Amino acid sequence: DHLEPQSTAPALACVYANLVYACTTCNSNRRDLPVPDPCVSGYGKILRLADDGALVGLTPEGSALIVNLILNHE
């Protein structure tokens, strides 16, 4: 399951199950892309923190999340 952005699903804007806490930068980087629902996907199953502090995608979904949110940018 994925969470839907307000732009494509405005009726879900205040539905708790469609909300994820995110900083302004991540929310802006996300644009109109759906993100994996952390209640369903468990980010620990799709991402790993490397020894150097970078995130590593464990699945295609995790790798896409890193790219789409620009999570490894300094």
Backbone torsions as a table, in degrees:
resi	resn	phi	psi	omega
1	ASP	NA	149.2	178.9
2	HIS	-126.3	151.0	173.4
3	LEU	-83.4	142.5	-176.4
4	GLU	-102.8	136.3	177.2
5	PRO	-68.4	152.3	179.0
6	GLN	-55.0	-36.5	-175.6
7	SER	-63.5	-29.9	-179.2
8	THR	-104.3	-15.3	-180.0
9	ALA	-142.1	66.6	-175.4
10	PRO	-59.0	-27.7	179.8
11	ALA	-67.8	-17.5	-179.3
12	LEU	-95.3	4.5	-174.5
13	ALA	-57.0	-33.4	-178.3
14	CYS	-115.5	16.1	177.9
15	VAL	-85.5	119.5	-173.4
16	TYR	-52.9	-42.5	-177.7
17	ALA	-65.7	-11.7	179.6
18	ASN	-105.7	7.3	-177.6
19	LEU	-104.3	140.6	173.3
20	VAL	-136.8	132.8	175.4
21	TYR	-66.5	131.8	178.7
22	ALA	-150.0	145.5	175.7
23	CYS	-70.4	165.1	-178.4
24	THR	-58.6	-41.2	-178.8
25	THR	-62.5	-49.0	-179.7
26	CYS	-64.7	-40.7	179.7
27	ASN	-63.9	-39.3	178.4
28	SER	-69.0	-40.9	180.0
29	ASN	-64.9	-31.1	-177.5
30	ARG	-64.9	-28.6	-178.6
31	ARG	50.8	-125.3	-178.6
32	ASP	-105.6	22.0	-178.9
33	LEU	-87.2	136.0	173.9
34	PRO	-70.4	147.9	177.3
35	VAL	-117.5	153.2	179.1
36	PRO	-60.6	140.3	177.6
37	ASP	-73.7	115.4	-177.0
38	PRO	-66.9	-17.6	176.5
39	CYS	-77.0	-20.6	-179.0
40	VAL	-105.8	-46.7	-173.8
41	SER	-85.5	-22.3	-176.8
42	GLY	55.3	96.8	-173.6
43	TYR	-58.2	-25.1	176.4
44	GLY	-66.6	-16.8	177.8
45	LYS	-91.0	-15.0	-178.1
46	ILE	-116.1	-12.6	-179.7
47	LEU	-132.2	151.5	174.3
48	ARG	-138.1	142.3	176.6
49	LEU	-92.0	119.6	-179.5
50	ALA	-77.9	165.3	-179.8
51	ASP	-58.5	-28.7	-178.9
52	ASP	-86.7	2.8	178.3
53	GLY	92.9	-5.4	178.7
54	ALA	-81.9	150.6	174.5
55	LEU	-87.1	143.1	178.7
56	VAL	-121.4	130.6	177.0
57	GLY	-78.0	126.9	178.0
58	LEU	-92.0	-13.5	-180.0
59	THR	-140.2	165.0	174.8
60	PRO	-57.0	-37.0	178.9
61	GLU	-63.7	-41.5	177.7
62	GLY	-66.7	-42.2	178.3
63	SER	-62.5	-40.9	178.1
64	ALA	-65.2	-38.5	178.5
65	LEU	-61.7	-42.0	178.2
66	ILE	-61.3	-46.2	-179.2
67	VAL	-67.5	-49.4	-174.7
68	ASN	-65.3	-35.9	179.9
69	LEU	-96.4	1.9	178.3
70	ILE	53.5	48.0	-172.9
71	LEU	-73.7	-20.2	179.7
72	ASN	-100.9	13.7	177.9
73	HIS	-76.2	138.4	-179.6
74	GLU	-64.3	NA	NA
